[in-house]
Amino acid sequence: MTIRQILIHPDPRLKMVAKPVTTVTDDLCALADDMLQTMYDAPGIGLAAPQIGVLQRVIVMDCVKDPDLPPRPMALFNPEILWASDDLSTYDEGCLSIPEQYAEVDRPAEVRVRWLDRNGAQCEEHFTGLWATCVQHEIDHLNGKLFIDYLKPLKRQMITRKMVKLKRELARG
């Protein structure tokens, strides 16, 4: 497994729509393993393939935060939301592509999601709480949308300017 470099906003690849996975291959499973390793290393609870420059509809997530519980790494190929609750929940979201920036985002509190697993089998699950927020955040990435796109323009511009400055500092190394 390889830790991949995470793209930092603004990067045009983060605004592109990812292509559907036609077949779950060994290469795509290896990509998902790399993504999980990258996510855990960051550390984060979710990562979408476009965040590492791969424009495929693949996300990984693990929202188990309790150290007494076993981790639940998930790899979802072609995830799609089938149903979303009318009830909203507000979560102070962050993003590995927008480091150290957080903002409250309202999203449906519950969602039903369908995806292909590592074996190419179709799966469905009802997500609530942090899992629901995370899966929606990651699916947004597949559609070229970032959590800051939900914010008012001034706040979004302020965060974008901070990221431009961070990228300049990182480039200077």
Number of C-alpha atoms within 10 A of each C-alpha: 12 12 16 17 12 20 18 20 24 15 13 11 18 26 18 15 17 22 15 14 16 11 12 16 13 11 9 17 17 14 19 24 19 18 29 28 18 21 22 17 11 15 10 16 22 25 31 32 22 26 26 20 16 15 22 19 25 30 25 24 23 21 19 15 11 8 7 7 8 9 12 11 16 17 25 24 28 21 25 18 16 12 13 18 13 11 10 13 18 14 17 11 16 19 21 20 19 21 15 10 16 15 17 15 19 17 20 18 20 22 24 17 20 19 20 20 18 19 11 14 10 14 13 15 12 15 18 17 15 17 20 21 24 22 29 23 22 27 23 16 26 28 17 17 17 21 21 22 12 15 15 9 11 9 14 15 13 10 20 17 14 15 20 15 12 16 16 11 10 9 8 7 6
